Amino acid sequence: MRTDHFDYELPKRFIAQRPAEPRDSSRLLVLDRESGHIEHRRFGEIGAFLRACDVLVANDSRVVPARLRGHKPTGGAVEIFLLRQLDEAGREWRCLVRGRGLRVGARVDLDGGPIEAEIVAEEEGGLRRARFSAPIGGILEALGELPLPPYITEFAGDRGRYQTVYGRADGSVAAPTAGLHFTPELLRKLKGAGVGWETITLHVGLDTFGPVTAERVADHQIHREWAELTSESAYAVNAARKQGGRAFAVGTTSTRVLEYCATSALGVDGYGPAGEEKAVVPYTGEVDLFIRPGFQFRAVDALLTNFHLPRSSLLMLVSAFVGQAHGRDLDAGRRMLLRTYEAAKAEGYRFYSFGDAMLIL
């Protein structure tokens, strides 16, 4: 498939600039991937599509205040966007930097604190490796800004709205947005109805939401992200499915972790023969699974997600999930998903991180 097959038009008026209030008042488009039938609901009604013994699996990673501002000794303004910690002490980080002349050896004084950063290496994709004069992990709350996606330009409210209510593990530079719709009250209601709740951790990287630039989808090199599925959560997911329950992945990040752990259990890459299924296995480490049409889902039975950017790997993942219901026609999922996006636009749904949700059954 070509990357431009996953393109679509989205006028700016559809890009949500602020979250729904309350969280679960956002809209919910429900898609039956076999028939293509669409139903329009509110997110607070999601329990109507869940049964006792089903299990929701969500990403509990929290967004860190990863945007730092500073200046060079000559006075020039600099922005450092932290992407990944590279040492145990928290002094060396992979970064995206903005400013003039930031070559190896350049030094930056951070605004708001007596800490200096030195550019120590240049990496692929225009990234830099920076070494700080002191560990910064513990003082990010004081020095850093919570990063919002570049398409959100008008939001000036509580930055906590860009965190899930159940997040606990700091490490992401972008929110796992499918989980932003849950409230504590809704979670209590679902659990009270017998629905299971488990978490994985995947620290979301910057290029998760970026476009795929390769001309052919298969040529795209997926990014690597740190993830964990504990033995307790793996056991709970396996037990629920063994008892006839379904695994509902809350977001594409949860999907990638569950499917990585399922394919690891089988010793396959995800594009092997259909029909194989095995329990997910616990895992801690990096995940680089690129899910695109033709992938055989083995762990995820239903997917809760937001509406994604054109040409993104996330749009390809969702297309693959929709398409699995259509056998050998690898393009059926893409066609159905893009038709559904057009239907969502016709109904005035809000797109992207602060937008509405989609449940695919």
N, C-alpha and C positions, 0 to 999 in steps of 0.2 A: 504494500500500500504506500501511496505517496502522502507526505505530511499535509499537503494542501487539501487532501480529502477531508481533513478534520477542521477545516476553516468554516466560519459562519459570521454573519454580520450581527453586530450588537451596538445599536445606538447608545450613546452615553447615558440617556435617561433611564436605562434599565440597570445601571450599575449602582448598587445600594451604597449610599454614603453614610448611613448610620444604621445601627441594628434595630430590630423590632423591640418594642417594649409592651409587655414583658417579653422575655426571651421566647417563650413557647407560643406567642401569638403570631409568629411568622407563619407563612403559608407552607403547605406540604402537598406537593404533587406526587401522587402514587401511580406508578407505572407497572402494569402487568407485562413482563417482558415476553411472554409467550403470545399473547393476543394483541398487545399494543394498546389495551384499554387504559384510559387515564381517568383518575378521580382526583378531585380538588378538595383538600381538607385544610385544617389548621394543625400546626405541629402538636399542640396539646392533645389532639385526638389520635396520636400515633398508637396508643394502646389498643385501638380497635383492630389493628393489624398484627398484634402480638398475642401469643398464646402462652399459658403456663408451660414451663419447661423450655421455652425459647430462651436464648441468652443474647444480650447485647454486649458487644465487645468494643470498647472505646479507648482512644489514645489519651493517656493522662499526662502527657508532656505539657509544660507551661512555657510561654514565650518569655524570653529574658530581655531586659532593656539593652539591646545589642547595638544601638546607635550611639556612638561617642563623637563629641565635637571637640576640636582643638585647633591649634595654630602652629605654624612653623616659627622658628626663631626670627625669620624675616617678617612675620606678621600675617602671612597668607593663611586663609581659613582652610581647615581640613575636616573631613568627615570620615570616621572609621566605623565600618559595619562589621561586627564580629560574626564569624560564621562557625568556627569550630575551635575548641580548646585543644592544644597539641601537646601539652605537658601536664603532669600531675599538679604542679605548683600553681598553674593558672596564670603564668606570665607570658607564654607564647601562644599566639592565636593565628589561624588563617582568617584573612579579612578581605573585604572589598573596601577600597579607599578612594576618596574623591579629593582632589586638590592638585595643584601643579607641582611638578618636579619630585614626585614621591618615589624616587629610585632607591636601590639598596644603599643604606647608610643615612638616609634622610631621617630626621628626628622631629617629633611632634610633641608639644606640650598639651596635655588634656585640659580642657576647660573644667573648672570646678574642683580641681585637686592637684596636689604637687606630684603628679605622675607623668613620666615621659615614655613615649613609644618610639622604638627604632624599627625602620623597615629593614629586615635582615635577609629577605629572599623574595624573588619574583616567581610566581607560579603560573600554570596554564590558565587561560581564560581571563587574564588581566588581574588575577588575585595576587595578594601580597601576604607574606608572613611577617607578623610584627611581634617584637619582644618588648614587654613593658618593664619599667624599672621596679615594679612591685606587683604582687598578685592582685588581680582586679576582680576576681569572681565575687568576693565579699562586699565590694563597694559599687557594684554595677547599679544597684538601686539608687545610689546617690548621684552617680555620674552619668548613667546612661538614659536613653529614651527608648520607650517601647516602640518597635518598628511597626508601622502600618503599611500595607501594600501601597504601591505608588498610585493605584487607581482610586484610592480613598483619599480625597483632597479636602473634604468639607467637615470631617468629624472632629469635634473639639470637646467631647464628653468624657466620661469616666473611662480611662484606658483599661480598666478591669473588664469592660465589655468585650475586649479582644482576648479574654481568657475564658476557658470553660469553668464551670462551677466545681468540677471534680478534679481539676489539674493539681498535680502534686510534685512533679519532677521537672525542675528547671533545665532548659536545654534547647528549646526551639527558637528559631528566628522568624517563624510564621506560625499562626495558630492552626490547629487541626479543626477547621471551621465547621465541620458537620456536627460537632458536639456543642457549639455555641447556643443551640436552641433549647438545651435541657435546663430545667430549673430544679432546685432541690425538692420542691413539692412534687413535680412530675416524676422524678426518680423514685421518691418514696411510694407514690401511687403504683408505679409499674412493678416495683419490687413486692409490694403488698399483694399484687395480683398473681404472683408466682413467676414473674419474668426474672431471669438471672441477669446479673450485672458483673462483668469482668473487665479488667483493663490490661492493655499492653502499653509499652512506652516506645515511641519512636520520635526522636528529636528531629523536627522538620528543618530541612535546609533551605537556603535561599532559592535554589533553582527548581524546587518542587513546583512552583506556580509559573515558571518561565515557559516560553514557547519552545517546541522542538525545532531546531534549526536545520537538521539533516533533511535532505530532499526525500529520502526514503525512510520510512518509519523504522525499519529494521536496522538502519545504520546509526540510530541514536544511541549514545552512551549514557545510560542512566546514572544519576548521582548515587553516592553511597551515604547512608544515614545509620546512626547507631540506634539499635532497637533491643528490646527485651520482652520475652514472653516467659513468665515465671512458670514453674512446675505446677503451682496451685491453680493458676488461670488455665493452663493447658489441660489439666485434669478436668476442670469445670466445663470447659468447652466440649471436650470429648464426651464427658458424661451426659451433657444435655443432648447432644446429637444422637448418642446411643439410645437414649430414652425417647427418641422421636422428635425432639426439639430442633429448632433451627438456629443457626448462628447468624445474627444480624451484625454485620460490620458497621460501626459508626465511623464512616469516612474511608477515604482511599488509603490513609496511612495504616489504619487497622487492617484493612484488606491485604495490603502488601505484607505485613508481618505474619498474619495467619496463613496466607498462601505460601510464603517462604518457609514457614515451619512445617507445612503439610508436604510440600515438594521435597524438603530436606528429609522427611521421614521416608519418602519413597525413593530417594536417590535419583530424582529426575529434575529437569529444568523447567517444568510447567507446560511444555509443548509436546509431551509424549502422548501416548494413546489415551483417549477419553475413557471414562468409566472407572479408572483406578481411584481408590479412596483409602486414606489411612489417617489415623489420629495425628493431630498436631503434636509436635514435640517441643519441649522447652528450649529456649535459645537466648543467648546474649552475645551481641556482636554487631557487625555491620550487615546491612541489607542493601542489595543492589538489584532487586528483582524488577524488571521492566515488563509490565503486564500490558499486552496489546492484543488486538483481535487474533484469535487462534489459541489463546491461552486456555488451559483446562482448569477451571476452578474446582478445588477439592475440599475446601474448608468453609467457604462463605456461601450461605444460602440466600441471603437478602442483603442489600446494600443501601445504607442511608448516606446521602451525600448532598453537597450543594451544587450549584450550576457553575461549570468550569470555563476557563478561558479557551479561546480557539487555539488549535495546534498544540495544546498542552498534553503532557504524558498522562495527566489525570483524566482528560477527555477520552484518551485512548483506552485507559483502564476501564472506565465506565462503559464504553462501547463494547469492549471485550465481554464484560459481565452480561450486558443485555444480549449480546450475540450468542452466548453459550446456549440459549434456549432454541437456537435455530440451526443447530447441527453444522453441516459442512459449508453453509453459506457464511463465509467469514466476514462479509461486508454487511450482513443483515443488521447487526447491532448498531453499527455506525449510522446506517440509514434511519433506523427507528429512533435512535437517540436524537439525531438532528431534527427529525420531524417533531419529536417531543419538545425540544427546545423552542421550535417555532410556535408550537401550541402554548408553551409557557409565556412567550412574549405576547402572544395574542391575548392572554389572560392577565397581562400586567405583572407577572412575577418579577421579583428583584433578584439580580444575579451577583455572583462572586461572594467574597468573604462575609460580608454583612447581609447577604441576601437570603432568599427563601431556601427551603430544603426539598429534596426529592427522595422518595422511598421506592426502590426497585425490588419487586417481588418475583 
